[in-house]
Amino acid sequence: AQKITQTQPGMFVQEKEAVTLDCTYDTSDQSYGLFWYKQPSSGEMIFLIYQGSYDEQNATEGRYSLNFQKARKSANLVISASQLGDSAMYFCAMREGGTSYGKLTFGQGTILTVHP
Amino acid sequence: DVKVTQSSRYLVKRTGEKVFLECVQDMDHENMFWYRQDPGLGLRLIYFSYDVKMKEKGDIPEGYSVSREKKERFSLILESASTNQTSMYLCASSSPRTSGSSKLDTQYFGPGTRLTVL
């Protein structure tokens, strides 16, 4: 079974609009971490935002926020006021509590295209 | 800023060649990782290392080996390259979570090496 599922292969958004990228996860651990990365066409993976399973508040980093719904096992990324430079592949990843040395499991990714 | 560098952005090799992919990080991180990325499959872990000369297999280690002789350098070796190893290879590094905040084990990535095996 997939541990991280990103059901949207591609998403389109108008510049300056908000967009939500979906991520659901599957784990039996109580302690885990969820990460979002951005991968522009250049190829480098850029860390965006982190949410710990015990964090009571949703994580925010500038225009990025994480809509964390623990009971639903979802960790959706919300990008507000989209910019043309946000066009990229976005990956959701999970670090499980019992995983040694911080190993991550990645989803398949979502390609976001921002239209002017 | 964390800096992870990889020896090549693009590499073309022939079937059967021995291929070395090098990764260097400048943040004194204990953990280093090698992933391959293929369309529709996301990133899959090949090998990782948690200390000098220590290594563990990831999810897809077959056909690969690694070497970590110095803390800052982690090498991925394809002993005999095959066409099904044509892929994007990404290196990452992180500190151990025991350092404090759980966020500290965030992995930081290099720019990637796009390897083509003909």
gemmi code that builds the backbone of each chain (N, CA, C; Angstrom):
import gemmi

chains = {
    "A": [
        ("ALA", (0.843, -1.194, 0.000), (0.000, 0.000, 0.000), (0.880, 1.246, 0.000)),
        ("GLN", (0.408, 2.268, -0.696), (1.136, 3.517, -0.751), (1.126, 4.166, 0.618)),
        ("LYS", (2.279, 4.639, 1.052), (2.334, 5.342, 2.334), (2.027, 6.822, 2.158)),
        ("ILE", (2.374, 7.358, 1.017), (2.100, 8.761, 0.701), (1.397, 8.788, -0.647)),
        ("THR", (0.230, 9.412, -0.706), (-0.535, 9.477, -1.941), (-0.817, 10.913, -2.321)),
        ("GLN", (-0.406, 11.266, -3.513), (-0.738, 12.569, -4.088), (-1.601, 12.267, -5.305)),
        ("THR", (-2.869, 12.572, -5.222), (-3.825, 12.127, -6.233), (-3.909, 13.048, -7.438)),
        ("GLN", (-3.283, 14.204, -7.372), (-3.366, 15.181, -8.466), (-2.066, 15.150, -9.271)),
        ("PRO", (-2.050, 14.501, -10.425), (-0.821, 14.516, -11.222), (-0.457, 15.923, -11.674)),
        ("GLY", (-1.495, 16.738, -11.988), (-1.247, 18.097, -12.440), (-2.330, 19.038, -11.941)),
        ("MET", (-1.906, 20.267, -11.639), (-2.850, 21.295, -11.210), (-2.538, 22.600, -11.933)),
        ("PHE", (-3.609, 23.371, -12.199), (-3.441, 24.667, -12.842), (-4.050, 25.732, -11.938)),
        ("VAL", (-3.399, 26.884, -11.880), (-3.931, 27.982, -11.070), (-3.595, 29.298, -11.751)),
        ("GLN", (-4.466, 30.256, -11.558), (-4.235, 31.600, -12.106), (-3.313, 32.353, -11.146)),
        ("GLU", (-2.448, 33.153, -11.718), (-1.553, 33.978, -10.894), (-2.376, 34.768, -9.882)),
        ("LYS", (-1.842, 34.862, -8.663), (-2.438, 35.588, -7.536), (-3.571, 34.836, -6.847)),
        ("GLU", (-3.977, 33.700, -7.391), (-4.990, 32.899, -6.730), (-4.307, 31.923, -5.757)),
        ("ALA", (-5.103, 31.356, -4.845), (-4.594, 30.320, -3.932), (-4.827, 28.946, -4.552)),
        ("VAL", (-3.979, 27.995, -4.180), (-4.123, 26.627, -4.682), (-3.801, 25.649, -3.557)),
        ("THR", (-4.513, 24.522, -3.560), (-4.281, 23.470, -2.560), (-3.801, 22.210, -3.259)),
        ("LEU", (-2.693, 21.689, -2.798), (-2.151, 20.428, -3.318), (-2.385, 19.346, -2.264)),
        ("ASP", (-2.996, 18.254, -2.695), (-3.440, 17.232, -1.748), (-2.349, 16.218, -1.430)),
        ("CYS", (-2.380, 15.748, -0.200), (-1.468, 14.693, 0.241), (-2.153, 13.894, 1.345)),
        ("THR", (-2.275, 12.606, 1.169), (-2.738, 11.735, 2.251), (-1.635, 10.746, 2.576)),
        ("TYR", (-1.623, 10.299, 3.814), (-0.541, 9.420, 4.267), (-1.116, 8.258, 5.060)),
        ("ASP", (-0.311, 7.255, 5.219), (-0.734, 6.059, 5.929), (0.399, 5.630, 6.859)),
        ("THR", (0.136, 5.654, 8.142), (1.105, 5.188, 9.121), (0.381, 4.767, 10.390)),
        ("SER", (0.966, 3.827, 11.091), (0.431, 3.421, 12.391), (1.246, 4.038, 13.535)),
        ("ASP", (2.286, 4.781, 13.187), (3.092, 5.440, 14.220), (2.344, 6.633, 14.796)),
        ("GLN", (2.596, 6.938, 16.048), (2.024, 8.128, 16.680), (2.907, 9.345, 16.433)),
        ("SER", (4.198, 9.095, 16.306), (5.149, 10.184, 16.078), (5.654, 10.100, 14.643)),
        ("TYR", (5.412, 11.147, 13.892), (5.869, 11.185, 12.503), (5.986, 12.641, 12.061)),
        ("GLY", (6.631, 12.850, 10.949), (6.779, 14.193, 10.407), (6.391, 14.214, 8.943)),
        ("LEU", (5.858, 15.329, 8.515), (5.420, 15.490, 7.124), (6.138, 16.690, 6.513)),
        ("PHE", (6.628, 16.514, 5.323), (7.427, 17.537, 4.638), (6.833, 17.795, 3.253)),
        ("TRP", (6.995, 19.017, 2.802), (6.714, 19.352, 1.413), (7.974, 19.932, 0.785)),
        ("TYR", (8.250, 19.470, -0.440), (9.377, 19.963, -1.216), (8.878, 20.465, -2.565)),
        ("LYS", (9.608, 21.438, -3.094), (9.350, 21.971, -4.430), (10.517, 21.608, -5.330)),
        ("GLN", (10.212, 21.158, -6.534), (11.265, 20.839, -7.494), (11.027, 21.606, -8.786)),
        ("PRO", (11.729, 22.716, -8.991), (11.603, 23.443, -10.265), (12.208, 22.622, -11.396)),
        ("SER", (12.078, 23.136, -12.594), (12.592, 22.408, -13.766), (14.109, 22.209, -13.697)),
        ("SER", (14.791, 23.007, -12.905), (16.243, 22.851, -12.745), (16.608, 21.552, -12.036)),
        ("GLY", (15.672, 20.966, -11.297), (15.895, 19.656, -10.689), (16.150, 19.633, -9.202)),
        ("GLU", (16.589, 20.730, -8.634), (16.917, 20.717, -7.207), (15.656, 20.669, -6.355)),
        ("MET", (15.681, 19.858, -5.305), (14.565, 19.754, -4.364), (14.735, 20.821, -3.295)),
        ("ILE", (13.706, 21.657, -3.140), (13.759, 22.757, -2.193), (12.773, 22.483, -1.064)),
        ("PHE", (13.257, 22.466, 0.173), (12.403, 22.237, 1.331), (11.494, 23.446, 1.535)),
        ("LEU", (10.184, 23.180, 1.717), (9.214, 24.264, 1.889), (8.699, 24.375, 3.316)),
        ("ILE", (8.218, 23.249, 3.872), (7.472, 23.333, 5.113), (7.434, 21.976, 5.795)),
        ("TYR", (7.356, 22.009, 7.133), (7.359, 20.794, 7.949), (6.211, 20.839, 8.959)),
        ("GLN", (5.593, 19.667, 9.177), (4.552, 19.532, 10.191), (4.842, 18.282, 11.018)),
        ("GLY", (4.965, 18.427, 12.326), (5.135, 17.284, 13.201), (3.775, 16.756, 13.644)),
        ("SER", (3.707, 15.467, 13.906), (2.413, 14.858, 14.242), (1.857, 15.381, 15.564)),
        ("TYR", (2.728, 15.880, 16.420), (2.264, 16.396, 17.713), (2.062, 17.910, 17.708)),
        ("ASP", (2.367, 18.536, 16.580), (2.188, 19.988, 16.497), (0.699, 20.311, 16.510)),
        ("GLU", (0.310, 21.196, 17.402), (-1.124, 21.500, 17.538), (-1.598, 22.497, 16.491)),
        ("GLN", (-0.696, 23.306, 16.016), (-1.081, 24.304, 15.017), (-0.569, 23.907, 13.648)),
        ("ASN", (-1.301, 24.326, 12.630), (-0.838, 24.101, 11.262), (0.409, 24.912, 10.996)),
        ("ALA", (1.367, 24.306, 10.320), (2.612, 24.997, 9.999), (2.376, 26.056, 8.917)),
        ("THR", (3.105, 27.157, 9.034), (3.072, 28.191, 8.001), (4.490, 28.673, 7.759)),
        ("GLU", (4.794, 28.956, 6.491), (6.085, 29.523, 6.102), (5.819, 30.491, 4.957)),
        ("GLY", (5.653, 31.762, 5.295), (5.388, 32.757, 4.251), (4.074, 32.478, 3.546)),
        ("ARG", (4.139, 32.286, 2.225), (2.918, 32.011, 1.453), (2.488, 30.555, 1.516)),
        ("TYR", (3.271, 29.721, 2.181), (2.949, 28.303, 2.276), (2.331, 28.004, 3.634)),
        ("SER", (1.280, 27.216, 3.619), (0.714, 26.706, 4.862), (0.330, 25.255, 4.658)),
        ("LEU", (0.295, 24.544, 5.743), (-0.010, 23.121, 5.676), (-1.325, 22.892, 6.403)),
        ("ASN", (-2.298, 22.384, 5.697), (-3.606, 22.077, 6.279), (-3.555, 20.640, 6.790)),
        ("PHE", (-3.251, 20.511, 8.078), (-3.005, 19.211, 8.696), (-4.279, 18.721, 9.362)),
        ("GLN", (-4.817, 17.610, 8.844), (-6.003, 16.998, 9.430), (-5.633, 15.579, 9.837)),
        ("LYS", (-5.275, 15.450, 11.108), (-4.689, 14.206, 11.606), (-5.650, 13.037, 11.500)),
        ("ALA", (-6.917, 13.252, 11.844), (-7.888, 12.160, 11.823), (-8.096, 11.647, 10.402)),
        ("ARG", (-8.003, 12.530, 9.440), (-8.167, 12.148, 8.032), (-6.852, 11.709, 7.418)),
        ("LYS", (-5.758, 11.862, 8.156), (-4.416, 11.553, 7.642), (-4.159, 12.309, 6.348)),
        ("SER", (-4.411, 13.603, 6.409), (-4.102, 14.421, 5.243), (-3.228, 15.605, 5.654)),
        ("ALA", (-2.399, 16.026, 4.724), (-1.446, 17.117, 4.974), (-1.330, 17.926, 3.688)),
        ("ASN", (-2.366, 18.689, 3.399), (-2.427, 19.420, 2.134), (-1.611, 20.702, 2.203)),
        ("LEU", (-0.931, 21.012, 1.120), (-0.154, 22.237, 1.015), (-1.025, 23.321, 0.375)),
        ("VAL", (-1.084, 24.470, 1.022), (-1.815, 25.611, 0.481), (-0.812, 26.690, 0.113)),
        ("ILE", (-0.854, 27.107, -1.144), (-0.006, 28.211, -1.594), (-0.930, 29.397, -1.849)),
        ("SER", (-0.697, 30.475, -1.136), (-1.537, 31.661, -1.315), (-0.884, 32.587, -2.337)),
        ("ALA", (-1.695, 33.376, -2.997), (-1.200, 34.391, -3.936), (-0.141, 33.814, -4.878)),
        ("SER", (-0.548, 32.835, -5.682), (0.397, 32.131, -6.560), (1.172, 33.082, -7.446)),
        ("GLN", (2.438, 32.714, -7.681), (3.312, 33.478, -8.558), (3.787, 32.579, -9.692)),
        ("LEU", (4.203, 33.181, -10.791), (4.676, 32.390, -11.925), (5.831, 31.468, -11.519)),
        ("GLY", (6.647, 31.933, -10.592), (7.787, 31.132, -10.128), (7.387, 29.943, -9.283)),
        ("ASP", (6.108, 29.824, -8.951), (5.641, 28.651, -8.187), (5.429, 27.453, -9.098)),
        ("SER", (5.469, 27.646, -10.412), (5.322, 26.529, -11.346), (6.465, 25.550, -11.130)),
        ("ALA", (6.123, 24.329, -10.744), (7.131, 23.334, -10.382), (6.425, 22.032, -10.044)),
        ("MET", (7.238, 21.001, -9.748), (6.721, 19.748, -9.198), (6.773, 19.875, -7.688)),
        ("TYR", (5.739, 19.398, -7.002), (5.691, 19.455, -5.549), (5.552, 18.033, -4.999)),
        ("PHE", (6.391, 17.731, -4.012), (6.384, 16.413, -3.404), (6.029, 16.512, -1.921)),
        ("CYS", (5.172, 15.599, -1.498), (4.875, 15.398, -0.086), (5.706, 14.204, 0.389)),
        ("ALA", (6.211, 14.267, 1.615), (7.041, 13.174, 2.135), (6.757, 12.984, 3.621)),
        ("MET", (7.006, 11.758, 4.084), (6.748, 11.426, 5.486), (7.957, 10.750, 6.103)),
        ("ARG", (8.250, 11.138, 7.339), (9.244, 10.452, 8.153), (8.475, 9.797, 9.293)),
        ("GLU", (8.525, 8.479, 9.377), (7.794, 7.775, 10.422), (8.614, 7.692, 11.689)),
        ("GLY", (7.920, 7.597, 12.800), (8.593, 7.634, 14.095), (9.609, 6.530, 14.277)),
        ("GLY", (9.271, 5.348, 13.755), (10.183, 4.239, 13.962), (11.281, 4.164, 12.932)),
        ("THR", (11.265, 5.098, 11.983), (12.266, 5.060, 10.911), (13.602, 5.568, 11.430)),
        ("SER", (14.627, 4.796, 11.201), (15.931, 5.225, 11.674), (16.523, 6.293, 10.764)),
        ("TYR", (17.233, 7.202, 11.366), (18.049, 8.177, 10.642), (17.248, 9.087, 9.727)),
        ("GLY", (15.972, 9.280, 10.003), (15.204, 10.261, 9.257), (14.888, 9.892, 7.830)),
        ("LYS", (14.759, 8.618, 7.520), (14.419, 8.236, 6.150), (13.044, 8.762, 5.774)),
        ("LEU", (12.924, 9.204, 4.540), (11.666, 9.757, 4.035), (11.046, 8.831, 3.009)),
        ("THR", (9.708, 8.831, 3.006), (8.947, 8.185, 1.934), (8.234, 9.291, 1.175)),
        ("PHE", (8.389, 9.302, -0.143), (7.851, 10.374, -0.976), (6.606, 9.920, -1.726)),
        ("GLY", (5.722, 10.901, -1.999), (4.622, 10.675, -2.915), (5.097, 10.802, -4.351)),
        ("GLN", (4.143, 10.638, -5.273), (4.484, 10.629, -6.699), (4.689, 12.027, -7.264)),
        ("GLY", (4.215, 13.030, -6.530), (4.401, 14.402, -6.966), (3.188, 14.970, -7.705)),
        ("THR", (3.065, 16.294, -7.660), (2.033, 17.038, -8.386), (2.716, 18.160, -9.148)),
        ("ILE", (2.437, 18.244, -10.448), (2.993, 19.342, -11.248), (2.026, 20.523, -11.188)),
        ("LEU", (2.513, 21.645, -10.689), (1.703, 22.859, -10.612), (2.105, 23.811, -11.722)),
        ("THR", (1.119, 24.292, -12.453), (1.362, 25.297, -13.485), (0.582, 26.551, -13.117)),
        ("VAL", (1.298, 27.662, -13.045), (0.667, 28.944, -12.726), (0.539, 29.741, -14.017)),
        ("HIS", (-0.699, 30.118, -14.355), (-0.962, 30.894, -15.571), (-0.975, 32.385, -15.269)),
        ("PRO", (-0.433, 33.208, -16.179), (-0.506, 34.666, -15.958), (-1.929, 35.186, -16.135)),
    ],
    "B": [
        ("ASP", (23.634, 28.915, 4.749), (22.760, 27.998, 4.014), (23.438, 26.642, 3.815)),
        ("VAL", (22.620, 25.609, 3.853), (23.121, 24.271, 3.581), (23.503, 24.177, 2.118)),
        ("LYS", (24.657, 23.582, 1.881), (25.094, 23.436, 0.501), (25.401, 21.977, 0.245)),
        ("VAL", (24.665, 21.387, -0.697), (24.934, 20.024, -1.136), (25.260, 20.104, -2.619)),
        ("THR", (26.412, 19.581, -3.000), (26.801, 19.629, -4.404), (26.974, 18.220, -4.937)),
        ("GLN", (26.711, 18.078, -6.221), (26.891, 16.805, -6.905), (27.841, 17.024, -8.063)),
        ("SER", (28.642, 16.012, -8.355), (29.785, 16.187, -9.251), (29.376, 16.555, -10.675)),
        ("SER", (28.241, 16.073, -11.143), (27.832, 16.351, -12.517), (26.346, 16.635, -12.561)),
        ("ARG", (25.923, 17.522, -13.445), (24.486, 17.720, -13.676), (23.958, 16.732, -14.709)),
        ("TYR", (24.778, 16.464, -15.712), (24.402, 15.525, -16.757), (25.566, 14.565, -17.001)),
        ("LEU", (25.201, 13.290, -17.222), (26.223, 12.266, -17.433), (25.690, 11.262, -18.428)),
        ("VAL", (26.520, 10.900, -19.410), (26.152, 9.869, -20.382), (27.201, 8.770, -20.314)),
        ("LYS", (26.765, 7.545, -20.091), (27.671, 6.398, -19.971), (27.166, 5.253, -20.845)),
        ("ARG", (28.061, 4.305, -21.063), (27.703, 3.136, -21.879), (27.417, 1.946, -20.960)),
        ("THR", (26.572, 1.056, -21.442), (26.242, -0.174, -20.714), (27.517, -0.908, -20.332)),
        ("GLY", (27.570, -1.317, -19.063), (28.720, -2.068, -18.583), (29.800, -1.221, -17.942)),
        ("GLU", (29.735, 0.094, -18.126), (30.742, 0.957, -17.522), (30.533, 1.043, -16.015)),
        ("LYS", (31.599, 1.319, -15.292), (31.519, 1.604, -13.861), (31.328, 3.117, -13.720)),
        ("VAL", (30.305, 3.500, -12.948), (29.944, 4.908, -12.856), (30.028, 5.356, -11.395)),
        ("PHE", (30.639, 6.514, -11.189), (30.741, 7.100, -9.856), (29.961, 8.422, -9.836)),
        ("LEU", (29.039, 8.533, -8.891), (28.356, 9.797, -8.660), (28.782, 10.301, -7.289)),
        ("GLU", (29.277, 11.537, -7.259), (29.815, 12.083, -6.011), (28.892, 13.139, -5.432)),
        ("CYS", (28.833, 13.171, -4.117), (28.010, 14.145, -3.410), (28.818, 14.693, -2.236)),
        ("VAL", (28.810, 16.013, -2.083), (29.544, 16.656, -0.991), (28.622, 17.644, -0.302)),
        ("GLN", (28.630, 17.614, 1.045), (27.847, 18.591, 1.815), (28.779, 19.334, 2.778)),
        ("ASP", (28.414, 20.590, 3.034), (29.303, 21.429, 3.835), (28.712, 21.787, 5.193)),
        ("MET", (27.693, 21.038, 5.653), (27.027, 21.382, 6.907), (27.354, 20.422, 8.038)),
        ("ASP", (28.362, 19.586, 7.866), (28.764, 18.666, 8.922), (27.621, 17.724, 9.318)),
        ("HIS", (26.775, 17.374, 8.352), (25.654, 16.480, 8.610), (26.122, 15.039, 8.741)),
        ("GLU", (25.508, 14.323, 9.703), (25.852, 12.917, 9.882), (25.210, 12.034, 8.815)),
        ("ASN", (23.972, 12.354, 8.457), (23.210, 11.485, 7.549), (23.334, 11.947, 6.102)),
        ("MET", (23.517, 10.989, 5.215), (23.508, 11.298, 3.782), (22.726, 10.217, 3.050)),
        ("PHE", (22.086, 10.607, 1.944), (21.136, 9.731, 1.254), (21.346, 9.812, -0.255)),
        ("TRP", (21.101, 8.707, -0.925), (21.015, 8.695, -2.382), (19.625, 8.197, -2.793)),
        ("TYR", (18.968, 8.985, -3.679), (17.676, 8.636, -4.240), (17.789, 8.582, -5.756)),
        ("ARG", (16.872, 7.836, -6.357), (16.649, 8.002, -7.786), (15.201, 8.436, -7.987)),
        ("GLN", (15.014, 9.250, -9.026), (13.700, 9.810, -9.313), (13.300, 9.426, -10.714)),
        ("ASP", (12.142, 8.786, -10.832), (11.605, 8.388, -12.129), (10.173, 8.883, -12.236)),
        ("PRO", (9.757, 9.260, -13.450), (8.395, 9.814, -13.628), (7.328, 8.872, -13.078)),
        ("GLY", (6.396, 9.432, -12.319), (5.294, 8.655, -11.775), (5.628, 7.838, -10.549)),
        ("LEU", (6.907, 7.782, -10.187), (7.317, 6.966, -9.041), (7.836, 7.795, -7.880)),
        ("GLY", (7.963, 9.083, -8.050), (8.503, 9.911, -6.981), (9.978, 9.619, -6.766)),
        ("LEU", (10.441, 9.822, -5.542), (11.828, 9.541, -5.189), (11.882, 8.218, -4.428)),
        ("ARG", (12.833, 7.395, -4.789), (13.018, 6.118, -4.092), (14.438, 6.052, -3.532)),
        ("LEU", (14.525, 5.605, -2.286), (15.799, 5.593, -1.574), (16.640, 4.395, -2.014)),
        ("ILE", (17.888, 4.676, -2.396), (18.803, 3.617, -2.836), (19.645, 3.138, -1.649)),
        ("TYR", (20.372, 4.053, -1.050), (21.219, 3.783, 0.109), (21.261, 5.035, 0.967)),
        ("PHE", (21.582, 4.830, 2.252), (21.893, 5.972, 3.078), (23.026, 5.630, 4.026)),
        ("SER", (23.589, 6.673, 4.620), (24.721, 6.513, 5.533), (24.500, 7.417, 6.734)),
        ("TYR", (24.738, 6.895, 7.927), (24.533, 7.682, 9.147), (25.845, 8.030, 9.838)),
        ("ASP", (26.956, 7.609, 9.238), (28.263, 7.941, 9.804), (29.323, 7.507, 8.804)),
        ("VAL", (30.521, 7.971, 8.993), (31.628, 7.571, 8.112), (31.762, 6.048, 8.124)),
        ("LYS", (31.895, 5.490, 6.948), (32.047, 4.056, 6.726), (30.804, 3.238, 7.093)),
        ("MET", (29.721, 3.867, 7.491), (28.476, 3.157, 7.807), (27.483, 3.381, 6.691)),
        ("LYS", (26.763, 2.319, 6.347), (25.780, 2.434, 5.273), (24.655, 1.450, 5.525)),
        ("GLU", (23.486, 1.800, 4.991), (22.360, 0.880, 5.041), (21.621, 0.902, 3.716)),
        ("LYS", (21.055, -0.230, 3.354), (20.302, -0.318, 2.118), (18.982, 0.409, 2.269)),
        ("GLY", (18.581, 1.034, 1.171), (17.265, 1.630, 1.112), (16.282, 0.673, 0.477)),
        ("ASP", (15.363, 1.217, -0.296), (14.303, 0.398, -0.883), (14.725, -0.289, -2.187)),
        ("ILE", (15.682, 0.295, -2.899), (16.080, -0.262, -4.205), (17.598, -0.309, -4.351)),
        ("PRO", (18.312, -1.079, -3.537), (19.776, -1.065, -3.583), (20.407, -1.916, -4.693)),
        ("GLU", (19.615, -2.753, -5.343), (20.179, -3.700, -6.312), (20.855, -2.963, -7.457)),
        ("GLY", (22.084, -3.360, -7.729), (22.836, -2.773, -8.830), (23.669, -1.567, -8.428)),
        ("TYR", (23.585, -1.203, -7.141), (24.300, -0.027, -6.637), (25.142, -0.387, -5.420)),
        ("SER", (26.186, 0.391, -5.199), (26.910, 0.346, -3.935), (27.264, 1.779, -3.562)),
        ("VAL", (27.737, 1.971, -2.337), (28.067, 3.320, -1.883), (29.374, 3.286, -1.107)),
        ("SER", (29.919, 4.480, -0.935), (31.152, 4.628, -0.174), (31.103, 5.934, 0.581)),
        ("ARG", (31.483, 5.874, 1.869), (31.579, 7.100, 2.663), (32.851, 7.029, 3.496)),
        ("GLU", (33.904, 7.568, 2.922), (35.213, 7.565, 3.580), (35.425, 8.819, 4.422)),
        ("LYS", (34.739, 9.896, 4.048), (34.818, 11.144, 4.808), (33.399, 11.618, 5.102)),
        ("LYS", (33.241, 12.350, 6.196), (31.908, 12.746, 6.636), (31.175, 13.561, 5.582)),
        ("GLU", (31.901, 14.400, 4.869), (31.235, 15.316, 3.949), (30.948, 14.715, 2.576)),
        ("ARG", (31.444, 13.522, 2.297), (31.376, 12.977, 0.942), (30.704, 11.602, 0.931)),
        ("PHE", (29.748, 11.449, 0.004), (29.013, 10.186, -0.112), (28.923, 9.845, -1.588)),
        ("SER", (29.474, 8.702, -1.961), (29.549, 8.330, -3.371), (28.593, 7.187, -3.683)),
        ("LEU", (27.959, 7.286, -4.828), (27.103, 6.212, -5.339), (27.835, 5.572, -6.506)),
        ("ILE", (27.898, 4.252, -6.504), (28.653, 3.521, -7.526), (27.729, 2.565, -8.250)),
        ("LEU", (27.746, 2.660, -9.560), (27.063, 1.685, -10.403), (28.158, 0.779, -10.946)),
        ("GLU", (28.236, -0.447, -10.427), (29.356, -1.339, -10.758), (29.403, -1.671, -12.251)),
        ("SER", (28.237, -1.863, -12.841), (28.148, -2.176, -14.269), (26.833, -1.575, -14.760)),
        ("ALA", (26.934, -0.363, -15.295), (25.728, 0.389, -15.628), (24.855, -0.352, -16.638)),
        ("SER", (23.548, -0.243, -16.410), (22.584, -0.833, -17.344), (21.579, 0.234, -17.752)),
        ("THR", (20.894, -0.003, -18.871), (19.977, 1.013, -19.397), (18.847, 1.319, -18.407)),
        ("ASN", (18.461, 0.341, -17.588), (17.376, 0.616, -16.636), (17.838, 1.455, -15.443)),
        ("GLN", (19.095, 1.850, -15.439), (19.583, 2.776, -14.431), (19.626, 4.211, -14.943)),
        ("THR", (19.132, 4.411, -16.157), (18.942, 5.767, -16.656), (17.895, 6.452, -15.789)),
        ("SER", (18.278, 7.546, -15.160), (17.395, 8.176, -14.184), (18.010, 9.482, -13.715)),
        ("MET", (17.227, 10.194, -12.877), (17.740, 11.352, -12.149), (18.172, 10.861, -10.772)),
        ("TYR", (19.399, 11.207, -10.371), (19.907, 10.790, -9.065), (20.081, 12.014, -8.172)),
        ("LEU", (19.499, 11.926, -6.986), (19.519, 13.042, -6.048), (20.189, 12.619, -4.747)),
        ("CYS", (21.057, 13.465, -4.272), (21.738, 13.263, -2.995), (21.140, 14.228, -1.976)),
        ("ALA", (21.086, 13.803, -0.719), (20.575, 14.661, 0.346), (21.375, 14.429, 1.618)),
        ("SER", (21.329, 15.416, 2.520), (21.982, 15.252, 3.820), (21.099, 15.838, 4.906)),
        ("SER", (21.315, 15.366, 6.144), (20.531, 15.871, 7.273), (21.276, 15.603, 8.572)),
        ("SER", (20.852, 16.330, 9.608), (21.347, 16.054, 10.958), (20.452, 15.015, 11.595)),
        ("PRO", (20.943, 14.307, 12.606), (20.082, 13.361, 13.302), (19.030, 14.093, 14.120)),
        ("ARG", (17.856, 13.499, 14.286), (16.746, 14.119, 14.987), (17.067, 14.340, 16.449)),
        ("THR", (17.967, 13.544, 17.020), (18.303, 13.653, 18.428), (18.992, 14.963, 18.751)),
        ("SER", (19.307, 15.735, 17.713), (19.944, 17.025, 17.958), (19.004, 17.995, 18.659)),
        ("GLY", (17.718, 17.717, 18.628), (16.810, 18.671, 19.280), (15.455, 18.643, 18.613)),
        ("SER", (15.047, 19.768, 18.040), (13.746, 19.840, 17.391), (13.640, 18.789, 16.302)),
        ("SER", (12.483, 18.178, 16.187), (12.316, 17.136, 15.188), (12.461, 17.687, 13.777)),
        ("LYS", (12.312, 19.007, 13.643), (12.455, 19.604, 12.324), (13.900, 19.567, 11.858)),
        ("LEU", (14.826, 19.381, 12.788), (16.228, 19.482, 12.426), (16.690, 18.366, 11.524)),
        ("ASP", (15.936, 17.275, 11.406), (16.388, 16.227, 10.499), (15.826, 16.424, 9.093)),
        ("THR", (15.416, 17.626, 8.773), (15.026, 17.947, 7.403), (16.167, 17.620, 6.454)),
        ("GLN", (15.836, 16.969, 5.367), (16.844, 16.631, 4.367), (16.999, 17.778, 3.371)),
        ("TYR", (18.259, 18.076, 3.065), (18.588, 19.107, 2.087), (19.238, 18.437, 0.887)),
        ("PHE", (18.794, 18.841, -0.285), (19.154, 18.126, -1.502), (20.162, 18.880, -2.351)),
        ("GLY", (20.918, 18.111, -3.120), (21.770, 18.658, -4.159), (20.971, 18.888, -5.436)),
        ("PRO", (21.627, 19.396, -6.479), (20.929, 19.759, -7.717), (20.535, 18.572, -8.586)),
        ("GLY", (21.043, 17.390, -8.276), (20.692, 16.206, -9.055), (21.668, 15.943, -10.198)),
        ("THR", (21.792, 14.674, -10.556), (22.566, 14.251, -11.729), (21.645, 13.451, -12.632)),
        ("ARG", (21.500, 13.928, -13.857), (20.686, 13.187, -14.819), (21.603, 12.249, -15.588)),
        ("LEU", (21.466, 10.965, -15.297), (22.329, 9.943, -15.893), (21.597, 9.241, -17.020)),
        ("THR", (22.259, 9.146, -18.158), (21.752, 8.375, -19.288), (22.730, 7.248, -19.562)),
        ("VAL", (22.224, 6.021, -19.610), (23.056, 4.857, -19.925), (22.629, 4.334, -21.294)),
        ("LEU", (23.572, 4.343, -22.229), (23.251, 3.933, -23.607), (23.620, 2.478, -23.869)),
    ],
}
model = gemmi.Model(1)
for chain_id, residues in chains.items():
    chain = gemmi.Chain(chain_id)
    for i, (resn, *xyz) in enumerate(residues, 1):
        res = gemmi.Residue()
        res.name, res.seqid = resn, gemmi.SeqId(i, " ")
        for name, pos in zip(("N", "CA", "C"), xyz):
            atom = gemmi.Atom()
            atom.name, atom.element = name, gemmi.Element(name[0])
            atom.pos, atom.b_iso = gemmi.Position(*pos), 0.0
            res.add_atom(atom)
        chain.add_residue(res)
    model.add_chain(chain)
structure = gemmi.Structure()
structure.add_model(model)
structure.setup_entities()
